[in-house]
Amino acid sequence: MNERFMLRALELATLGRGSVSPNPMVGCVIEHEGRIIGEGWHQRYGDAHAERNAIRSLSQEGEILLPESTLYVTLEPCSHYGKQPPCADLLIEKRVKRVICCNDDPNPLVAGQGFSKLRAAGIEVETGLLAEQGRLLNARFFTFIEKQRPYIILKWAETADGYIAGEGGQPVQISGPLSQRLVHRWRADEDAIMVGTNTARTDNPRLNVRLVPGRNPTRIVIDKQLALAADLNLFDNTQPTLGYNFIKTETVGQTSYIQLSPDKPFLPQLLADLYERRIQSVLVEGGSTLLQSFIDAGLWDEMRVFRCPKLLGAGIKAPAIQGRLVSQEQIGDDTLLVCHP
């Protein structure tokens, strides 16, 4: 097994970020005698999978070499009919010699059946190459399947003296322009973006993607008593919006109101509904009360915190950063800290 080819497959897989959900990101490299003869990735949900695209990229000579070639793929080839026919069947049809894979697919529709098909057809199968990198690449997919909830990213910007907003919750621009562009990149990458009642009221955010090219996420707003004004940007029907409340279930244009029970824990109900809607990841942008509720419930997978040089002296305190620091980098004048539980 050669890690170099799998690293290339992992690199290719990232090209599908923001376009393939709720499918996983998958990359594929076809190698013959130490040379890459074909490669591909899953480009868009509903379109051809990575293995099929890699085979399509082959020259006529490459097609002839397939029975003597090794296919490196980041996730177990699918074995069932969905929006595309099974990739395992295609590899059997093309008589690929060997398949090397990062991770088994935890989806019950696959769950080892792809590998079983390949082995039954006489194709050599090896698994576990760069498995940790493969799980990290598809952390959203694995969390969604294994925990039956979306992958939760908590994001905020805080001043050097630990404030997330001004006195009375008044909005204050804390992070710099480079950080703001990066946040819009994140919005395009995730399925949904969430704010609480106070942030919706005081900031009147649009929660769309403006500073970079990309798709708009589904907007989620917590408004338990339906107290928010109807003319807020969140309710302009320019993108899908979910409003979780205790009052009603109703859809108006692209805005859906979803009633939850006041007698049960709120966040587990909300996440269960998002799971049913196949929303695989949520970027929680605040405010402080909503962020802290996820922290207190232990329902988060990643924290992304911009620590900025500005001083406020008073205002709304930011949540305490928790978990294990996995990266720290400078974004303009801001320091971006990323933590995992």
C-alpha positions as CSV (number, residue, x, y, z in Angstrom):
1,M,0.0,0.0,0.0
2,N,1.3,3.4,-0.9
3,E,0.2,6.4,1.3
4,R,1.1,8.8,-1.5
5,F,-1.8,7.7,-3.7
6,M,-4.3,7.8,-0.8
7,L,-3.2,11.2,0.2
8,R,-4.0,12.3,-3.4
9,A,-7.4,10.7,-3.1
10,L,-8.1,12.5,0.1
11,E,-7.0,15.8,-1.5
12,L,-9.4,15.1,-4.4
13,A,-12.2,14.4,-2.0
14,T,-12.1,17.8,-0.5
15,L,-13.0,19.3,-3.9
16,G,-16.6,18.2,-3.2
17,R,-16.9,20.2,0.1
18,G,-20.1,22.1,0.2
19,S,-21.6,20.3,-2.8
20,V,-22.1,16.6,-1.9
21,S,-23.9,16.6,1.4
22,P,-25.7,14.5,2.7
23,N,-23.3,12.2,0.8
24,P,-19.7,11.9,2.1
25,M,-16.8,13.5,0.3
26,V,-14.9,10.8,-1.6
27,G,-11.8,10.8,-3.8
28,C,-10.4,8.1,-6.0
29,V,-7.0,7.4,-7.7
30,I,-6.2,4.6,-10.1
31,E,-2.6,3.5,-10.0
32,H,-0.6,1.2,-12.3
33,E,3.0,0.3,-11.6
34,G,3.5,3.4,-9.5
35,R,1.9,5.8,-11.9
36,I,-1.5,7.5,-11.6
37,I,-3.5,6.7,-14.7
38,G,-6.9,8.0,-13.6
39,E,-8.5,10.0,-10.8
40,G,-11.8,11.5,-9.8
41,W,-14.0,12.7,-6.9
42,H,-17.7,13.0,-6.0
43,Q,-18.5,16.4,-7.3
44,R,-22.1,17.0,-6.6
45,Y,-24.9,15.3,-4.7
46,G,-26.9,13.1,-7.1
47,D,-24.1,13.0,-9.7
48,A,-21.5,10.2,-10.4
49,H,-19.5,8.9,-7.5
50,A,-15.7,9.2,-7.3
51,E,-14.9,5.7,-8.6
52,R,-17.1,6.2,-11.7
53,N,-15.5,9.6,-12.4
54,A,-12.0,8.1,-12.0
55,I,-12.7,5.3,-14.5
56,R,-14.3,7.9,-16.9
57,S,-11.0,9.8,-16.7
58,L,-9.0,6.9,-18.1
59,S,-7.5,6.9,-21.6
60,Q,-8.1,3.9,-23.8
61,E,-4.8,2.5,-22.7
62,G,-5.8,3.1,-19.1
63,E,-9.0,1.1,-19.6
64,I,-6.9,-1.8,-20.8
65,L,-4.6,-1.6,-17.8
66,L,-7.5,-1.7,-15.2
67,P,-7.2,-5.5,-14.6
68,E,-3.6,-4.9,-13.5
69,S,-4.3,-1.7,-11.5
70,T,-5.0,-0.7,-7.9
71,L,-7.8,1.7,-7.1
72,Y,-7.3,3.9,-4.0
73,V,-10.6,5.2,-2.7
74,T,-11.3,7.1,0.6
75,L,-14.5,5.3,1.5
76,E,-15.9,1.8,0.9
77,P,-17.5,1.6,-2.6
78,C,-21.3,1.6,-2.4
79,S,-23.2,-1.7,-3.0
80,H,-26.8,-0.4,-3.4
81,Y,-28.8,1.5,-5.9
82,G,-29.4,5.1,-4.9
83,K,-29.2,8.1,-7.2
84,Q,-26.3,6.2,-8.8
85,P,-25.8,2.5,-9.5
86,P,-23.5,0.6,-7.2
87,C,-19.8,1.4,-7.6
88,A,-18.9,-2.1,-6.4
89,D,-20.6,-3.5,-9.4
90,L,-18.8,-1.2,-11.7
91,L,-15.4,-2.2,-10.3
92,I,-16.3,-5.9,-10.7
93,E,-17.4,-5.2,-14.3
94,K,-14.1,-3.5,-15.1
95,R,-12.1,-6.3,-13.4
96,V,-10.1,-4.0,-11.2
97,K,-7.2,-6.0,-9.6
98,R,-7.1,-4.4,-6.1
99,V,-9.0,-1.9,-4.0
100,I,-7.4,0.0,-1.1
101,C,-9.6,2.1,1.1
102,C,-9.4,4.4,4.1
103,N,-12.7,3.7,5.9
104,D,-15.7,1.3,5.9
105,D,-18.9,3.0,5.1
106,P,-21.1,3.1,8.3
107,N,-24.3,3.7,6.3
108,P,-26.5,0.6,7.0
109,L,-27.2,0.4,3.2
110,V,-23.5,-0.3,2.7
111,A,-21.8,-1.4,6.0
112,G,-19.3,-3.8,4.6
113,Q,-21.4,-5.1,1.7
114,G,-19.4,-3.3,-0.8
115,F,-16.2,-5.0,0.3
116,S,-18.0,-8.4,0.4
117,K,-19.1,-8.0,-3.2
118,L,-15.6,-7.1,-4.3
119,R,-14.0,-10.0,-2.4
120,A,-16.6,-12.5,-3.7
121,A,-15.7,-11.4,-7.2
122,G,-12.0,-12.1,-6.6
123,I,-10.8,-8.5,-6.2
124,E,-8.2,-8.0,-3.5
125,V,-9.4,-5.5,-0.8
126,E,-7.3,-3.8,1.8
127,T,-8.7,-1.3,4.3
128,G,-7.6,1.1,7.0
129,L,-4.9,3.1,5.0
130,L,-4.9,6.6,6.5
131,A,-8.1,5.7,8.3
132,E,-7.8,8.6,10.8
133,Q,-7.4,11.2,8.0
134,G,-10.4,9.6,6.3
135,R,-12.6,10.0,9.3
136,L,-11.5,13.5,9.9
137,L,-12.3,14.4,6.2
138,N,-15.8,13.0,6.6
139,A,-16.4,13.9,10.3
140,R,-19.8,15.3,9.4
141,F,-20.9,12.1,7.6
142,F,-19.7,9.8,10.3
143,T,-21.3,11.9,13.1
144,F,-24.6,12.0,11.2
145,I,-24.7,8.2,10.7
146,E,-23.3,7.1,14.0
147,K,-24.8,9.7,16.4
148,Q,-28.0,10.4,14.3
149,R,-27.6,14.1,14.6
150,P,-25.8,16.8,12.6
151,Y,-22.2,17.7,13.2
152,I,-22.2,20.9,15.4
153,I,-19.7,23.7,15.0
154,L,-19.8,26.5,17.6
155,K,-18.3,29.7,16.2
156,W,-17.8,33.1,17.8
157,A,-15.5,36.1,17.9
158,E,-14.4,37.5,21.3
159,T,-12.4,40.5,22.3
160,A,-9.1,40.3,24.0
161,D,-10.9,40.9,27.3
162,G,-13.4,38.1,26.7
163,Y,-16.6,39.8,25.4
164,I,-18.8,38.6,22.5
165,A,-21.1,41.6,22.3
166,G,-21.6,45.1,23.7
167,E,-23.6,46.1,26.8
168,G,-27.2,45.0,26.5
169,G,-26.2,42.7,23.7
170,Q,-25.6,45.5,21.3
171,P,-23.8,44.2,18.2
172,V,-20.1,45.2,17.9
173,Q,-17.8,44.3,15.0
174,I,-15.1,42.3,16.7
175,S,-13.3,40.3,14.1
176,G,-11.3,41.7,11.1
177,P,-12.1,41.5,7.4
178,L,-10.1,38.4,6.7
179,S,-11.9,36.5,9.4
180,Q,-15.3,37.7,8.1
181,R,-14.4,36.3,4.6
182,L,-13.4,33.0,6.2
183,V,-16.7,32.8,8.0
184,H,-18.6,33.2,4.7
185,R,-16.5,30.4,3.3
186,W,-17.6,28.2,6.3
187,R,-21.2,29.2,5.7
188,A,-21.0,27.9,2.1
189,D,-19.4,24.6,3.4
190,E,-22.1,23.7,5.9
191,D,-25.7,22.6,5.4
192,A,-27.2,25.0,7.9
193,I,-26.4,28.0,10.1
194,M,-28.1,28.8,13.4
195,V,-28.8,31.8,15.7
196,G,-30.9,32.4,18.8
197,T,-33.7,34.8,19.4
198,N,-31.6,37.7,20.9
199,T,-29.1,37.6,18.0
200,A,-31.8,37.6,15.4
201,R,-33.5,40.6,17.1
202,T,-30.4,42.7,17.8
203,D,-28.2,41.9,14.8
204,N,-30.9,41.3,12.2
205,P,-28.5,39.0,10.3
206,R,-29.0,37.7,6.8
207,L,-27.0,34.5,7.4
208,N,-26.2,34.1,3.7
209,V,-23.0,33.9,1.7
210,R,-21.9,37.2,0.2
211,L,-18.1,37.6,0.6
212,V,-17.1,34.4,-1.3
213,P,-18.7,32.3,-4.1
214,G,-20.9,29.5,-2.7
215,R,-24.3,28.2,-1.8
216,N,-26.4,29.7,0.9
217,P,-27.0,27.4,3.9
218,T,-30.4,26.6,5.4
219,R,-31.0,29.2,8.1
220,I,-32.2,28.1,11.6
221,V,-33.5,30.5,14.2
222,I,-34.7,29.7,17.7
223,D,-37.8,31.7,18.5
224,K,-39.7,29.7,21.1
225,Q,-42.5,32.1,21.6
226,L,-42.6,33.4,18.0
227,A,-41.7,36.9,19.3
228,L,-39.5,38.0,16.4
229,A,-40.7,40.6,14.0
230,A,-41.8,39.2,10.6
231,D,-39.8,41.8,8.7
232,L,-36.4,40.6,9.9
233,N,-34.0,39.6,7.2
234,L,-34.2,35.9,8.4
235,F,-37.8,35.8,7.1
236,D,-37.3,37.3,3.7
237,N,-37.8,33.9,1.9
238,T,-34.6,34.3,-0.1
239,Q,-33.3,30.9,1.2
240,P,-34.7,28.0,3.2
241,T,-35.3,29.0,6.8
242,L,-36.4,26.8,9.8
243,G,-37.9,28.5,12.8
244,Y,-38.1,26.3,15.9
245,N,-40.8,27.2,18.4
246,F,-43.5,26.1,20.9
247,I,-46.5,27.5,19.0
248,K,-47.1,26.2,15.5
249,T,-46.0,24.1,12.6
250,E,-46.5,26.0,9.3
251,T,-44.7,26.7,6.0
252,V,-44.8,30.1,4.3
253,G,-42.7,30.3,1.1
254,Q,-39.2,29.1,2.0
255,T,-39.8,29.6,5.8
256,S,-40.9,26.7,7.8
257,Y,-42.0,27.0,11.4
258,I,-41.6,23.8,13.4
259,Q,-43.3,23.3,16.7
260,L,-41.4,21.4,19.5
261,S,-42.7,20.3,22.8
262,P,-42.0,22.5,25.9
263,D,-42.1,19.4,28.0
264,K,-39.0,17.8,26.5
265,P,-35.4,18.9,26.3
266,F,-35.3,21.5,23.5
267,L,-31.9,20.8,21.7
268,P,-32.3,17.0,21.4
269,Q,-35.8,17.6,19.8
270,L,-34.3,20.2,17.4
271,L,-31.4,18.0,16.4
272,A,-33.6,15.0,15.9
273,D,-35.8,17.0,13.5
274,L,-32.7,18.2,11.6
275,Y,-31.5,14.6,11.3
276,E,-34.9,13.7,9.7
277,R,-34.4,16.6,7.3
278,R,-31.0,15.2,6.4
279,I,-29.1,18.3,7.5
280,Q,-25.6,16.9,8.2
281,S,-23.9,20.0,9.7
282,V,-24.8,23.2,11.5
283,L,-22.7,26.3,12.1
284,V,-23.9,27.8,15.3
285,E,-23.1,31.6,15.2
286,G,-24.6,32.6,18.5
287,G,-25.4,34.4,20.6
288,S,-23.8,33.6,23.9
289,T,-26.9,32.0,25.4
290,L,-27.4,29.6,22.5
291,L,-23.7,28.7,22.3
292,Q,-23.6,28.0,26.0
293,S,-26.7,25.8,25.8
294,F,-24.9,23.5,23.3
295,I,-21.8,23.5,25.5
296,D,-23.8,22.6,28.7
297,A,-25.6,19.8,26.8
298,G,-22.4,18.4,25.5
299,L,-23.8,18.6,22.0
300,W,-20.9,20.0,20.0
301,D,-18.1,18.6,17.8
302,E,-15.9,21.6,17.1
303,M,-15.3,25.1,18.5
304,R,-13.9,27.8,16.2
305,V,-13.1,31.0,18.1
306,F,-11.6,34.2,16.8
307,R,-9.7,35.9,19.6
308,C,-9.3,39.6,18.5
309,P,-7.2,42.5,19.8
310,K,-10.1,44.8,20.4
311,L,-11.1,45.7,24.0
312,L,-14.6,46.4,25.1
313,G,-14.3,46.7,28.9
314,A,-18.0,45.7,29.4
315,G,-20.7,43.7,27.6
316,I,-21.8,40.1,27.1
317,K,-19.2,37.6,28.1
318,A,-18.1,35.0,25.6
319,P,-18.5,31.3,26.6
320,A,-15.4,29.7,28.1
321,I,-13.4,27.8,25.5
322,Q,-13.4,24.1,26.2
323,G,-12.0,20.8,24.8
324,R,-8.7,20.0,23.2
325,L,-6.9,22.7,21.1
326,V,-6.3,21.1,17.7
327,S,-5.1,24.1,15.8
328,Q,-4.2,27.8,16.2
329,E,-3.5,30.2,13.3
330,Q,-3.3,33.9,12.6
331,I,-6.0,35.4,10.4
332,G,-5.0,39.0,9.9
333,D,-5.0,40.5,13.4
334,D,-7.2,37.8,14.8
335,T,-6.1,34.4,16.3
336,L,-8.3,31.5,15.3
337,L,-8.5,28.7,17.9
338,V,-10.1,25.4,16.9
339,C,-11.0,22.9,19.6
340,H,-12.5,19.4,19.7
341,P,-14.2,17.8,22.7
